[in-house]
Amino acid sequence: METNLEGLDQLEDLLVSEFRTWQALTQLAREEREALAQQNLKKLKELVERKVLLLEQASSLEQARKAQFREAGVQVQREADWNLVVQVGSEAASALNGSGVFDRLARLFSGLLALLDRLREITRMNRSLASSLLWSEGLVPAEPGPLQGAVPGGGGSQDAV
């Protein structure tokens, strides 16, 4: 990737695409909750099929973003909060100086992480609702099953790049 502003703009575009994909997945999770509450299995099947495609797209975008972050000399570090850090001496640092691009990238990445946290919460609630419905129908025992505790992106999407 180029280390000029055009290359950083491409990185920004990639982050925007990734954000929009996760927004769509969050909306699907909300629709999934409604379908679970209505016990609409046909709608659930349709949502799961759409979710699989979006998860594949999100995974591809995440990998591309991580590669571009590395090429641009941008690292993600966990401190009190997630922060974008430009490597000292990278060519990207001079392009970022005074450009406003860095602030936009940081805001986008922060928004992406907040969106992923929200999706995890909705997914946790959906799993709880699904487990309750299955238990009330006598289809599963009352003890926690293997799905409980599993969270999409649990660790993978917040690893340092």
C-alpha positions as CSV (number, residue, x, y, z in Angstrom):
1,M,0.0,0.0,0.0
2,E,1.2,3.5,-0.7
3,T,2.3,5.5,2.3
4,N,0.7,8.7,0.9
5,L,-2.7,10.1,1.8
6,E,-4.3,8.3,-1.1
7,G,-3.2,5.0,0.4
8,L,-4.5,6.0,3.8
9,D,-7.8,7.0,2.2
10,Q,-8.0,3.5,0.8
11,L,-7.5,2.2,4.3
12,E,-10.3,4.5,5.5
13,D,-12.5,3.1,2.7
14,L,-11.8,-0.4,3.8
15,L,-12.7,0.4,7.4
16,V,-15.9,2.0,6.3
17,S,-16.8,-1.1,4.3
18,E,-16.0,-3.3,7.3
19,F,-18.1,-1.0,9.6
20,R,-21.1,-1.2,7.2
21,T,-20.8,-5.0,7.1
22,W,-20.9,-5.3,10.9
23,Q,-23.8,-2.9,11.0
24,A,-25.7,-5.2,8.6
25,L,-24.8,-8.2,10.9
26,T,-26.0,-6.3,13.9
27,Q,-29.3,-5.6,12.2
28,L,-29.6,-9.3,11.3
29,A,-29.0,-10.2,14.9
30,R,-31.9,-7.8,15.9
31,E,-34.1,-9.5,13.3
32,E,-33.0,-12.9,14.6
33,R,-34.2,-11.9,18.1
34,E,-37.6,-11.0,16.7
35,A,-37.8,-14.3,14.8
36,L,-36.8,-16.2,17.9
37,A,-39.5,-14.4,19.9
38,Q,-42.1,-15.3,17.3
39,Q,-40.7,-18.8,16.9
40,N,-40.5,-18.2,13.2
41,L,-38.2,-21.0,12.0
42,K,-38.5,-20.1,8.3
43,K,-37.4,-16.5,9.0
44,L,-34.5,-17.8,11.3
45,K,-33.3,-20.1,8.5
46,E,-33.3,-17.2,6.0
47,L,-31.4,-14.9,8.5
48,V,-28.8,-17.6,9.2
49,E,-28.1,-18.0,5.5
50,R,-27.7,-14.2,5.1
51,K,-25.6,-14.1,8.3
52,V,-23.2,-16.7,6.9
53,L,-22.5,-14.7,3.8
54,L,-22.0,-11.4,5.8
55,L,-19.6,-13.2,8.2
56,E,-17.5,-14.4,5.3
57,Q,-17.4,-10.9,3.9
58,A,-16.5,-9.5,7.3
59,S,-13.7,-12.0,7.7
60,S,-12.2,-11.1,4.3
61,L,-12.5,-7.3,5.1
62,E,-10.9,-7.9,8.5
63,Q,-7.9,-9.7,7.0
64,A,-7.5,-7.0,4.3
65,R,-7.7,-4.3,7.0
66,K,-5.1,-6.0,9.1
67,A,-2.7,-6.3,6.2
68,Q,-3.2,-2.7,5.2
69,F,-2.7,-1.5,8.8
70,R,0.6,-3.4,8.8
71,E,1.7,-2.0,5.5
72,A,0.8,1.5,6.5
73,G,2.7,1.2,9.8
74,V,-0.4,1.5,11.9
75,Q,-0.6,-0.7,15.0
76,V,-3.5,-1.3,17.3
77,Q,-2.7,-1.5,21.0
78,R,-4.9,-2.2,24.1
79,E,-4.4,0.3,26.9
80,A,-7.3,1.7,28.9
81,D,-9.1,1.8,25.5
82,W,-8.2,0.7,22.0
83,N,-5.8,3.2,20.3
84,L,-4.3,3.5,16.9
85,V,-0.6,4.0,17.1
86,V,1.6,5.0,14.2
87,Q,5.0,3.3,14.3
88,V,7.9,5.6,15.0
89,G,9.8,6.2,11.8
90,S,7.2,4.9,9.4
91,E,6.6,6.7,6.2
92,A,2.9,6.8,7.1
93,A,3.6,9.1,10.1
94,S,4.6,12.0,7.9
95,A,1.5,11.5,5.7
96,L,-0.7,11.4,8.8
97,N,0.7,14.6,10.3
98,G,-1.9,17.3,10.0
99,S,-4.0,15.4,7.5
100,G,-7.0,14.5,9.7
101,V,-6.9,11.0,8.3
102,F,-5.5,9.6,11.4
103,D,-8.3,11.0,13.5
104,R,-10.9,9.6,11.1
105,L,-9.2,6.2,11.1
106,A,-9.1,6.2,14.9
107,R,-12.8,7.2,15.2
108,L,-13.8,4.5,12.6
109,F,-11.8,1.8,14.4
110,S,-13.2,2.8,17.8
111,G,-16.8,2.8,16.3
112,L,-16.1,-0.6,14.8
113,L,-15.1,-2.0,18.2
114,A,-18.1,-0.5,19.9
115,L,-20.3,-2.0,17.2
116,L,-18.7,-5.5,17.7
117,D,-19.3,-5.2,21.5
118,R,-23.0,-4.4,20.8
119,L,-23.3,-7.3,18.4
120,R,-21.8,-9.6,21.0
121,E,-24.4,-8.4,23.6
122,I,-27.3,-9.0,21.1
123,T,-25.9,-12.4,20.2
124,R,-25.6,-13.3,23.9
125,M,-29.3,-12.3,24.5
126,N,-30.3,-14.3,21.3
127,R,-28.6,-17.4,22.6
128,S,-30.2,-17.0,26.0
129,L,-33.6,-16.6,24.4
130,A,-33.0,-19.6,22.1
131,S,-31.9,-21.8,25.0
132,S,-34.9,-20.7,27.0
133,L,-37.2,-21.6,24.1
134,L,-35.6,-25.0,23.6
135,W,-35.7,-25.7,27.3
136,S,-39.4,-24.7,27.6
137,E,-40.1,-27.2,24.8
138,G,-38.2,-29.9,26.6
139,L,-35.6,-30.1,23.8
140,V,-32.6,-29.4,26.0
141,P,-31.6,-29.9,29.6
142,A,-31.6,-26.9,32.0
143,E,-27.9,-27.0,32.3
144,P,-25.6,-24.8,30.1
145,G,-24.8,-26.2,26.7
146,P,-21.8,-25.8,24.5
147,L,-23.2,-22.8,22.7
148,Q,-23.5,-20.7,25.9
149,G,-20.4,-18.5,26.3
150,A,-19.3,-18.7,22.7
151,V,-19.2,-15.2,21.3
152,P,-18.7,-14.2,17.6
153,G,-15.3,-12.6,17.2
154,G,-14.4,-13.6,20.8
155,G,-10.7,-12.7,20.7
156,G,-10.0,-12.9,17.0
157,S,-11.3,-9.6,15.9
158,Q,-9.7,-7.6,18.7
159,D,-6.3,-9.1,18.4
160,A,-3.4,-6.7,17.8
161,V,-2.6,-6.2,14.1
